[in-house]
Amino acid sequence: MKRRLAIVLLTLGTIGGYAAGFASLRCHSGQRRQHFEHHVAKICVDAARNAEAPPPPR
């Protein structure tokens, strides 16, 4: 009886843990995408500024 209860509790804990992990991934996916887009935009702006800069004097 105790063994069966332990197996049930461990199974429920495992399923609950996976459910919480997937919910967290779904919740934060928009923030990760927004951060990545901001990062790419910053790199593009920096590259454009460096292309327009005059060459350094020798």
C-alpha positions in Angstrom: 0.0 0.0 0.0 2.8 2.4 0.9 4.7 1.6 -2.2 1.7 2.2 -4.4 1.1 5.5 -2.7 4.7 6.5 -3.2 4.6 5.6 -6.9 1.4 7.6 -7.4 2.9 10.7 -5.6 6.1 10.5 -7.5 4.2 10.1 -10.8 2.0 13.1 -10.0 5.1 15.2 -9.0 6.8 14.3 -12.3 3.8 15.2 -14.4 3.3 18.4 -12.4 7.0 19.3 -12.8 6.9 18.9 -16.6 3.6 20.8 -16.8 5.1 23.7 -14.8 8.2 23.7 -17.0 6.2 23.8 -20.3 4.0 26.5 -18.9 7.1 28.6 -18.0 8.5 28.1 -21.5 5.3 29.2 -23.1 5.0 32.2 -20.8 8.5 33.6 -21.4 8.7 32.8 -25.2 7.5 36.3 -26.1 10.1 38.0 -23.9 12.9 35.8 -25.4 11.7 36.7 -28.9 11.6 40.4 -28.1 15.0 40.4 -26.5 16.5 38.6 -29.5 14.9 41.1 -31.9 16.3 44.0 -29.9 19.7 42.3 -29.9 19.7 41.9 -33.7 18.5 45.5 -34.2 21.3 46.8 -32.0 23.9 44.8 -34.0 22.5 46.1 -37.3 22.6 49.7 -36.1 26.2 49.3 -34.8 27.3 47.8 -38.1 25.6 50.7 -40.0 27.3 53.3 -37.9 30.7 51.6 -38.3 30.3 51.5 -42.1 29.6 55.3 -42.2 32.5 56.2 -39.9 35.6 57.6 -41.6 38.7 55.4 -41.5 41.0 56.1 -38.5 44.1 58.3 -39.3 47.4 56.6 -39.6 
